[in-house]
């Protein structure tokens, strides 16, 4: 029987993390908590582990850089078992998923499962959010650490379309003290037209069934790509040229509207239209600011390698050094942006 590790990321939210740990304790052979909390919250979890006798729980400290994806591959190195079920602290598995998880990981046909995530405000107010890889073999999954990322499975996967298999994202009453300035990283989400076209096709996958493989060119994708290229040709746009402010706005708005439509949130859709103008104002500032050219070059590198490999934070020795240097200093998105710029300037010096 394969063994299962539950992987959890937390930032100053350890009381909610403790609730999740209690909820999944019986189905896990091991629980790994990647903790980016401050000292007070870290001490709380250590005390509770001892007080409650949570022998399955292993706690590893990491610096907080605004969002979890860049540290996913490092988190895998701390998991003893091949199969991983991972969560944020505001997520809970359905009872059916807990009952059947052992059967699922014993099925030799699959290396990963895409599971529906549902936002839950009350018993009568819940909405489907998206399909996400939540249960997988760690050696078959790749997280690159980019924003709005859908991880890539290098193996066989299936989608658990039965609504009884689900992850509930508990909206009401959850503590989110780790939001930070997440949107600041969008300064590095700048695209050439060739990259933009692939991102649009990826969004088409997100709207439909979970079939994240842009290389699978269905007839619908081929038609959409042809329309995009006609539009770009009429505008005399080169494929290696950065997209226009209007195209950034249209892409951001369509992506956000699609997400809110999946959630069934009319308020979210209305807010998306309003927020799109805030976004394009920020993008115009980033494109004309003092770091504009450098940020675009960085964006191309992140698109190629991902944040994780660009910074080398899939390597335990690099993470250990970052923890040593920054654990007692200011953390968050600002730190991540500084680390990215420092890494780029070092590599530019080497190339020069």
C-alpha positions in Angstrom: 0.0 0.0 0.0 1.5 3.4 -1.0 2.1 5.9 1.8 0.8 9.4 1.7 2.3 12.8 2.8 0.0 15.7 3.4 1.9 18.9 2.5 0.8 22.2 3.9 2.0 25.8 3.5 1.3 28.4 6.2 2.2 32.0 6.9 1.0 33.4 10.3 -2.1 31.2 10.0 -1.1 28.3 12.2 -4.3 28.1 14.2 -6.1 27.4 10.9 -3.2 25.1 9.9 -3.7 23.2 13.2 -7.4 22.7 12.3 -6.4 21.3 8.9 -3.8 19.0 10.5 -6.5 17.6 12.8 -8.8 17.1 9.9 -6.4 15.1 7.7 -4.4 13.4 10.5 -6.0 10.0 10.2 -5.5 9.7 6.4 -1.9 10.8 6.4 1.2 8.7 7.1 3.2 12.0 7.4 2.2 15.7 7.5 4.8 18.2 6.4 4.2 21.9 7.4 6.3 24.4 5.5 6.0 27.3 7.9 6.8 30.9 6.8 5.3 32.4 10.0 6.8 34.8 12.5 8.5 33.5 15.6 5.3 33.6 17.8 3.3 31.5 15.4 6.1 29.0 14.9 6.4 28.6 18.7 2.6 28.0 18.9 2.8 25.2 16.4 5.7 23.5 18.1 3.9 23.6 21.5 0.7 22.2 20.0 2.6 19.4 18.3 4.0 18.3 21.6 0.8 18.9 23.6 -1.4 16.9 21.2 1.1 14.2 20.5 1.2 14.9 16.7 4.0 12.5 15.9 3.2 12.5 12.2 3.8 16.2 12.0 7.1 17.6 10.7 7.7 21.3 10.7 10.2 23.1 8.4 10.8 26.8 8.5 11.0 28.8 5.2 11.1 32.6 4.6 7.9 34.1 3.3 8.1 35.5 -0.2 4.4 36.3 -0.9 3.1 33.0 -2.3 3.9 29.3 -2.0 4.5 28.1 -5.5 8.2 28.9 -5.7 8.9 26.7 -2.7 6.8 23.7 -3.9 9.7 21.8 -5.3 11.7 22.4 -2.1 8.7 21.2 -0.1 8.8 17.9 -2.1 12.3 17.3 -0.8 10.9 17.3 2.8 8.3 14.7 2.0 9.3 11.1 2.7 6.6 9.5 0.6 6.0 9.5 -3.1 2.3 10.4 -3.0 1.5 14.0 -1.9 -1.9 15.6 -1.0 -1.3 19.3 -0.6 -3.3 22.2 0.9 -3.4 25.8 1.9 -4.5 26.4 5.4 -8.0 27.5 4.3 -8.7 24.3 2.4 -10.3 21.1 3.5 -10.9 17.7 1.7 -14.4 16.4 1.4 -15.4 13.3 3.4 -15.6 11.2 0.3 -12.1 12.2 -0.8 -10.8 11.3 2.7 -12.5 7.9 2.6 -11.2 7.0 -0.9 -7.7 8.6 -0.9 -6.0 5.3 -0.2 -7.8 3.6 -3.1 -6.9 6.5 -5.4 -3.2 6.3 -4.7 -3.2 2.5 -5.1 -4.5 2.8 -8.6 -1.5 2.1 -10.9 -3.2 3.8 -13.9 -2.5 7.3 -12.7 0.3 9.5 -11.4 -1.9 12.5 -10.4 -5.5 13.6 -9.9 -7.0 17.0 -10.7 -9.6 17.8 -8.1 -12.2 20.5 -8.1 -11.7 23.4 -5.7 -14.9 25.0 -4.4 -15.1 28.3 -2.4 -17.5 27.8 0.5 -19.1 30.7 2.4 -22.0 28.7 3.9 -24.0 25.6 3.3 -26.1 27.4 0.7 -23.3 29.6 -0.8 -20.5 27.8 -2.6 -19.0 28.0 -6.0 -16.7 26.0 -8.2 -13.3 27.7 -8.6 -11.1 25.5 -10.8 -9.5 22.1 -11.3 -6.1 21.8 -9.6 -3.5 19.1 -9.2 -3.8 18.4 -5.5 -3.0 14.7 -5.2 0.1 13.4 -7.1 3.4 11.6 -7.2 6.0 14.1 -6.4 8.4 12.9 -9.1 5.8 13.4 -11.7 4.8 17.0 -10.9 6.6 20.3 -11.8 5.9 23.6 -10.2 7.8 26.5 -11.8 6.7 29.2 -9.3 5.0 31.6 -11.7 1.9 33.5 -10.9 -1.5 31.9 -11.7 0.4 28.7 -12.3 -1.2 25.4 -13.2 1.4 22.8 -12.5 2.6 20.4 -15.2 2.2 16.6 -14.7 4.8 14.6 -16.5 2.8 11.4 -16.3 -0.7 10.0 -16.5 -3.5 11.9 -14.8 -7.3 12.0 -14.6 -9.9 14.5 -13.4 -12.1 13.5 -10.4 -15.3 14.8 -11.9 -17.6 13.3 -9.2 -18.5 16.3 -7.1 -18.2 14.3 -4.0 -14.4 14.4 -4.5 -13.6 18.0 -3.9 -11.5 20.5 -1.9 -13.5 23.1 0.0 -11.9 26.5 0.3 -13.4 27.9 3.5 -14.0 31.6 2.8 -15.9 32.6 5.9 -13.9 33.0 9.1 -10.5 32.2 7.7 -7.5 34.2 8.6 -5.5 35.5 5.6 -2.6 37.5 7.2 -0.2 36.4 4.5 -1.7 38.0 1.4 1.1 40.6 1.1 1.4 42.6 -2.1 0.8 39.6 -4.4 0.0 41.7 -7.4 3.4 43.3 -7.4 4.9 40.2 -9.0 2.8 41.0 -12.1 5.5 43.5 -13.1 7.3 40.3 -14.3 4.3 39.0 -16.2 5.2 40.7 -19.5 4.9 38.8 -22.7 6.0 38.8 -26.3 3.1 38.1 -28.7 4.3 34.5 -29.1 4.2 34.0 -25.3 0.9 35.8 -25.1 -0.7 33.5 -27.6 0.3 30.4 -25.6 -1.1 32.0 -22.4 -4.4 32.6 -24.2 -4.6 28.9 -25.2 -3.8 27.9 -21.6 -6.8 30.0 -20.5 -9.0 28.1 -23.0 -8.0 24.9 -21.2 -8.9 26.4 -17.9 -12.4 27.2 -19.1 -13.0 23.7 -20.4 -12.1 20.3 -19.0 -8.8 19.9 -17.2 -6.5 19.1 -20.1 -3.5 21.3 -19.5 -1.4 20.6 -22.5 -1.0 23.5 -24.9 0.9 21.2 -27.2 -2.3 19.3 -27.8 -3.7 21.6 -30.6 -7.4 20.9 -30.9 -9.4 22.4 -33.7 -10.7 25.1 -31.3 -7.2 26.0 -30.3 -6.0 26.1 -33.9 -8.9 28.4 -34.8 -8.2 30.7 -31.9 -4.5 30.9 -32.6 -5.2 31.7 -36.3 -7.4 34.6 -35.2 -4.8 35.9 -32.8 -2.1 35.8 -35.5 -4.4 37.6 -38.0 -5.1 40.3 -35.5 -1.4 40.7 -34.8 -0.5 40.7 -38.5 -3.1 43.4 -39.2 -1.5 45.5 -36.4 2.0 44.8 -37.8 3.1 43.1 -34.6 6.1 40.8 -34.5 6.0 37.6 -32.5 9.1 38.6 -30.5 7.7 42.1 -29.7 6.2 42.9 -26.3 2.4 43.1 -26.4 0.6 46.5 -26.2 -1.0 48.0 -23.2 -4.4 47.2 -24.7 -3.5 43.6 -25.2 -2.3 43.4 -21.5 -5.6 44.8 -20.5 -7.7 42.5 -22.6 -5.8 39.4 -21.4 -6.0 40.4 -17.8 -9.7 41.2 -18.0 -10.7 38.0 -19.9 -8.7 35.8 -17.5 -10.2 37.4 -14.4 -13.7 37.4 -15.9 -13.4 33.7 -16.7 -12.3 33.0 -13.1 -15.2 34.9 -11.7 -17.7 33.2 -14.1 -16.5 29.8 -12.9 -17.2 31.0 -9.3 -20.6 32.3 -10.4 -19.8 35.6 -8.8 -21.6 38.6 -10.4 -20.0 40.9 -8.0 -16.6 39.5 -8.8 -17.2 40.0 -12.5 -18.3 43.7 -12.0 -15.2 44.2 -9.8 -13.0 42.7 -12.5 -14.0 45.4 -14.9 -13.2 48.1 -12.4 -10.0 46.4 -11.3 -8.8 46.0 -14.9 -8.3 49.7 -15.1 -6.2 49.7 -11.9 -4.1 46.9 -13.4 -3.4 48.6 -16.7 -2.5 51.8 -14.8 0.1 49.7 -12.8 1.3 48.0 -16.0 1.8 51.3 -17.7 3.9 52.5 -14.7 6.0 49.3 -14.8 6.6 49.6 -18.5 7.8 53.2 -18.2 9.5 53.0 -14.8 13.2 53.0 -14.0 13.4 49.2 -14.1 11.2 48.8 -17.2 13.8 47.3 -19.6 15.4 45.1 -16.9 12.0 43.8 -15.8 11.0 42.8 -19.3 14.3 40.8 -19.7 13.7 39.2 -16.3 10.1 38.4 -17.4 11.4 36.5 -20.4 13.8 34.5 -18.2 11.0 33.7 -15.7 8.8 32.6 -18.6 11.5 30.3 -19.8 12.8 28.8 -16.5 10.2 29.8 -13.8 10.9 31.6 -10.5 11.9 28.4 -8.8 14.8 27.4 -11.1 15.7 31.0 -11.8 16.4 31.5 -8.1 17.6 28.0 -7.5 15.2 27.5 -4.6 14.4 23.9 -5.5 17.8 23.3 -3.9 18.0 22.7 -0.1 21.4 24.4 0.2 20.1 27.6 -1.4 17.0 27.7 0.8 19.1 27.1 3.9 21.2 30.1 2.9 18.2 32.3 2.3 16.7 31.2 5.7 19.9 32.1 7.4 20.1 35.5 5.7 16.5 36.7 5.8 14.6 34.8 8.6 14.9 37.7 11.0 14.5 40.4 8.3 11.6 41.9 6.4 10.1 39.3 4.1 7.2 39.2 1.5 6.9 40.1 -2.1 9.3 43.0 -1.8 12.0 40.5 -0.8 11.2 38.2 -3.7 11.4 41.0 -6.2 14.8 42.1 -4.8 16.1 38.5 -4.9 15.0 38.2 -8.5 16.7 41.4 -9.5 19.9 40.5 -7.6 20.0 37.1 -9.4 19.5 38.8 -12.8 22.2 41.3 -12.2 24.7 38.6 -11.0 24.0 36.5 -14.1 24.3 39.6 -16.3 27.7 40.3 -14.8 28.8 36.7 -15.5 27.5 36.9 -19.1 29.4 40.3 -19.5 
